Amino acid sequence: LNDAVEVFQFVLDQCPLGHPDHAAALANIAWARLEGYCREDIQDVDLITASFRDVHAFRPQGHPDHILSLCHLAVVLGSLSIQQGTTIDPCEATQLCRELGIYLRSIAFSPLCHHRRPIALDRLSNALRARFIQRGSIDDLDESIQCCREFVSLAPEGCDNHSAALNTLALFITDRFNYQGKSHDLDQAVSLHEEALCLRPVGHESRYFSLNNLGLALYTRFDRCSDINDINTAISLYREALTLSPPGDPYRETTLNNLALALKTRYKNLHGSEDLDLDEAIDLYRESLWLIQHDRPDRHRNIINLSSALCSRFTETQKNEDVEEAIDLCQESLMALPPLHPDRHFGYLWLQEAYLSRYRIRRNPADLSLAVENYRLVSRHPTQGLPQRIITSYNWTIVAEEYDDGSALEAYATFFELLDSHLATRSSTTSRREAAAAFSYARTLPVDAASCALRHHNPLKAVELVEQGRGQQWSLASRLRTPIEDLESASPKLAHSFSELSKACFQPCSGAAADQAETEYRRLTEQWEAVVAEIRTTLPGFSQFLLPPSYKDLQAAASYGPVIILIASKYLCDALIVPTSGQPHHVPFSSLTLADLEMLKNHFGKAIRHASGMGPKQPRTALRELLRRIWDVVMLPIVKVLHHNLKLPHRSRIWLCPTAAFTSIPLHAANPFRARADHSGMESCLEDLYICSYTPTLSALIRSRQMMKHHASPSFVSIGQGEPGAGQGEALLAVESELELVSKLVPATAKPTTLSGAAATRTSALEALQNNTWVHLACHGKQDRKQPYNSHFAMRDQPLTLLDIMENNAPQAEFAFLSACHTAVGDEETPDEVIHLAAGLQFSGFKSVIGTLWVVDDDVARHVVEAFYEEMFKDLKEGDHEIDCTKAASALNHATYAVKSKVPLEQRIVFVHIGV
């Protein structure tokens, strides 16, 4: 290669500036130097890129080779800009790809240029992939794959071009798998690599590359699907590749690392049954490290790989020299890296693992302290992407709890802070849901964090943590609607700056030299902090922008009565009572475990289903027993604090804020069902003593109260659909009569209207929700437990989904009565996200909502509806133009008592009130 560079330089010297072949000679030496850079023999990447830029400059628009040089420059810059240790501007590469794409499309899809179509498709696919790498647009990658597929179809089967095209297509599809995680993409990539390998038999000059590519695809699939055949085959392929890269081969070090990683992975997943795998992996890592020059920028990665393998062997053998060497290697790698280098993340990570491994064997508290300190450094390392830092902070909480370390509360707070930042960069509800779903294994952290704070005798912190973590998306939404939308209304310019800087700051750093990455990150974070400071100081109502609410802020939720947070954790089950003023009160449930609570939840489900098949006069013995149990174990201890400590008067309002398994239990219906000791009557139940409401989160209740400051002129709409569209449920015969009943009970001053039958479509229902302050909905309600945003009300044409409702901003809305099934029960898998139809209506602007916990019997529901509206409007005088939605909880309480003789127990307690 050096000889070739010398000859190309000689030719270039014979073709000085102005010579007709100067650009071609410069292009030749540029490609030779690029090959040297790829093989790590030439380090001057700036000279290489400058040469390609000069070639392009010498071939302006109109030159016959203009597009060729543009293509070369775009692909080279696009590829180099993602390599560690380069100073390429990604924006330049993206702009070139855009310009190139316009031209190549004109050729690739023009019937007049069919002879140039294959090469245009090839170059267009590469340019689009380069732009995908820079911009992250999946549309670019999809189009790149489509072009590549067509290029494969045009390449003659059996030729080298065909195998190369298959290999390229497989790599592009693997990119899409890495971005979207769809398993069929990975399966297809494996098949394509296998096909390419068949076209490169033993002795083929490119067989080495196909062996490594197929090995990597199989390794990736094993990591996802755990099929032992995949990892075994990958190891076999890597072994053959190693024979094709003997000592002295520039690719040997890469193959050594690939084989070592596969062996270590097989060892880990077979739980140590193949000890020889780990020993061989360590030997291979040592050889790869020996092959790397000490001044190579990425040498630290090999050091970290060897350290991780030694740490794994120490866990099994407990040989002190392994863990000592692992620690020394991690420290060596960290010393070689500047403070903000992205790869310091991995150095901290494995140093933490080494210290923790040693602590588990020796139980030296100093090792645990060092492990925790490195957890702290990993979680806070700013140039690593947020998802990785979130995972690390989660692992930190597990270790801190396991060993009762004092950093546990800090670990929980770090997790919630990082997840908050991660979700805040997403522009839509569904994208935040998808982002949060990646961390579904951490769904118990909000209640575990609150439990941890209570075990550390800090109830105030428990309130803050459970609110910060619980209902992560709702909390974000109730603070800001979405992190950007309210800001856009207040200041579009600041909203745009914040959005763009957030994306830049919170993505993993890559593609720049370490010193440039550090400088760039500092510049971006300074700009981000300045924009956030400007938002907080200059925009009214944004002083707490992105800050989790403090206990003082949250206590505003209890301004009209205490809020009771019920915490169901694997550690303890407790209640926290947030009073109107003063510190929160901790109520432990000493005889209740999470397992007990889960059993109660299941028993309630069975009892409700059983009761629904009984006659109206048959006793609901099983249901009464369960409600008695909830009274004795959960609500009675709370009532004692409300009565004795807070001196709360009878018939005062209280708000229940249940978490986890508590969300599936009708807490408001807790009842002793016992006669008083003096035989003077029955003991009081919870709803005899207080007017109960629910709230998804404290922030949601605060937000609803804040929006109550502006009253719109009342307008009432009844929406009913007794004949829903295909696939949305059976006909509901009682809907029309219920709508007639409601229209008679609503005063004329509320300007009542009705939307039903063929007119009750998805679009018209959305318009009605947006244009009216009071709404009554009588239709099928369906809770989708797998995809809660698809939960819906059945309309004539299409379902009215929870997502439709949430995106339907209705700030003037006040009250909604959801006379439909399953409108106030959330996602069973992630109950702390409290995503249900009633909460969705509250989020969209309705301050007061009545929903249902299970199936409603239409024939008996009308009795509750009638009693509710009679009570709601009984004090209205003729001509009154204001109706008060804050009376809804009291009216519902009255209605369920009024219909005791007509409505069976399970149909009285199915209705719940949410909000103000």
Steps between C-alpha positions, in 0.01 A plus 500: 500500500784740583654427160167573332470832685852595387418421135170690517686795653752487212213508247339790684828691488500454121145642482519838677209737561339581164596170339190321354584184698576676832163413656522133394854470640394663826201264525727196459733600783201594718352150462838340576538709815143416603582129469800560723284679755248214502786255562637734771830554317429866419370736770463838319127495432492879447737468202281225356176698525670815370607304191145381431370856549759632253407236242135607529596867471697430181190338348229770524141473378504408133823299517435141380639360828331754731247251636764228536716725719193616693408137565852416618517802730153441647558132574852556636392785729188313606703194596786689666271730699384207716851370564669573832790741468383707201403866477247469218198728520189276477300790355733522199455129430123530534482794257710314243279191535194714440649653184618160377162336572315748278726423205514123549123472523476675164721227351386196696135553419533639147417262210750692284794403724438128549862411417619715791225381733696235699787729597259786576296271728816383675626850562157634596456223757839581654428872503163447665655275764767763567225757546309263731811470716518879525128586539349181641202509260365148451351612166853542363597153612181342361563663162864395515394137553247522217769631260742233616243225442454618142875517453525137621233395249698664217834342594556171310471203733825324584726798426706689756275803465202289603666372820621852585149637444349228725754587768420872476124437515547280808702774673234764423222275631707440813516879543120504495484220756735693729274805463158334528570161661273298268609136508397422140761753380769312690385165358510645150851642554623156612349337187661757270842460666466121464420541130797733453732254678390219266614718208841542667637144532828402663777689324282799404673829576194641683408187698656647817258794499193280448610272784524795739178662381297180536663431836400843626140459378470161672658639817245782500213256449625281784513804725132558422359145469749283698511220241822314588541394136549863400789565740661164422488574127632853554799362691572251220487778241731722704747211540513456122538876454793494742677243281463747209664781701834355617751694713591820321160535331346844573158341569626242752443722802134555402441127456666421833262740672194362320585141593583595860169683539303204361679254732445724802133537408453123468668453837275759662178362354586140585560615858862399511455148367770561238792624713741451209305762301585771754865401526534501121320837478751651745793363298352641179440840660862502622629425148279770345625752756860405429446570128382857561748786517495693827415828329199366309192709593268202558743278694298561817214291356714188488618574853140522621409175320782313672406654835138384468608142421740492796223632724270219383766239574560644846130456578534129425851417627546773764864532396615830639748571217215510246301770674814699583603496132146589395502806728847606378393466137186710552699769672756490216223546242354795693839667530535488121170681439409869544227585755205511258601221264189284429688176570580598858148366560623145439810548713289611796250221431754219519689658786170501690448134410850408617461674836153351548626150415776536755256631761273198451791269580689698766218715647736796542278814532765705318441295183124564518567873540729495194243304299230754591728791410551349155124443462469871571764588240346274234148635557617859480748468215345756264638389163344154523142474375216522748368143447829345615519733798141412594584128495804562721304705754238222514772244577632739764161496677501119503850479651434777753183325621666157505782617724305767691733772376429860589510608135167331417291819506756677283490209256120513473502878454769468230292241312189720500698810403663324204174339385328838527768655278475211253122526469512880484683481166212304341248709312185287535312295755548175309872556448540563874303183569727303265810652657377416851407144393870426451534524879185306591706275729535803730126559536504433877768763567260784598346300785833341591656847520220625725535190716875561526441859615252378763748238623744789539235695696460765233130517404540838331755354257271200451224728369741675262645175364172319449363801313815545295512136395134401494302587193822624338322600182200649679726696731689640204174572327334664800803723556541604138219330303792367295852623564479721191136584422429753775844648445427542129186694589696732730812541285545311172860620470603372845306178442692432180835577663421278797383211280804504270752539782333222702535260210865592457586483872321179588619283211813283535813677380673341203686589189727768636845493647499484879616858548249625243220298664583657834505851358180444305317354799600791722382746238165322460434462872584863565252599231239256635538628856477860378177427311346319800602789728342748257179295491481487880574870553319670212186298431206525743404160642828332405709564812506125577555388139637141496545498877329222697247652740600539864283388791395861550382514138322166525320591821281732293315182394368475857370857519136378515559180694773244569642283224575140597774328298483121532837337437528133403867398496677166526672642807200640690140608447420843647287810468616861494245764595579844358308750717397854413795626703793346681702184451361182339374224730633147457250217550669156486295190414688258721286196413484558124762386248512552125415132452191546722399800296540318168285219639235749611501656154444162337226410748322827427505421128347158563240637744388769253467248216306266727268775621419606143331164444292515818145625550459857634374379840762231560754588769846594377673314782844460339511865391394621845775291663762656275376855564509423874862383465595824321332699776674318784848483352524812282239768555435474876863590590474795260166612642648495851771746391247719318277510807746510790805673353353730235163554673335479161124567529256237379382533139819686408655426164800270464695390192642151451815461290559122472810339350579157352258228619297757698379646166289188434319500835183705575649679801217754514254217577685370808234400752506312833152357444472455877250608765623740765588350836209686665259364235409856400539426132769411250857625527579786264675421172746726322234673289286562811791691647651684202435600138754296302663592173802363314789670325755338265778719642526801726619712207189410299274622782698823537481563127122448496458748784717758328287472186184561706587870524329575169137396462342478156129532438352153570403276211395137546515225238379142534685262268358152455564212266272200533589354160880514475694426182619156399723328753435752779240306700139396511205738487414683824122522521485735799715780355221708341283487813799604712567798274133603523518475879813716517356765268196532730714539812750756365382861547426710193766753604763234420383502137470119478543327163510135397727315259394142425435235238653558158613849604718366786818441302861525614545845345174645628563362849843662507348832392236469771765434764690807390202735471308417819576546868288207628477156334302183565623192308282189468662232286739204508831578669793268434825501697793363298736358762779431249490837324321740738503789252274285280235486775187649352133591495300324227352737239298437183796503259831474687602475865570821689837412656676617811771648279234698308370636830843588637592689184167683512592797718182629665602754769143626545365151577376437854309176559454162332281204603623181332208261509708231330698194603861499621563875481696543824718188504854522370773298335539177697866457404598854599238614752716787617449668166125528583414516131124469465213678329387705799855621570536577129195726513639670809829550318328652195337766720201353688544587865243261646427154355282206602621167363449129557725223630335205327201399287191715545149353481307746280165425659613581853752774410217733405388503865843635606501748209154629595581535870832670418361773273203565729740563786742695283246755382253506792617836640511680166261792481332608180733715295820376667774491239770333707502131585769377736693189398665478844166368634531182291671289769235587757220440249640157413530414868135596547389311188656169600321522837171597342488190277596241762165323476501496117862434403717206614823569688746442213305743275493772767872492569600475133479881463793712620570871497833637373619859529385816676 
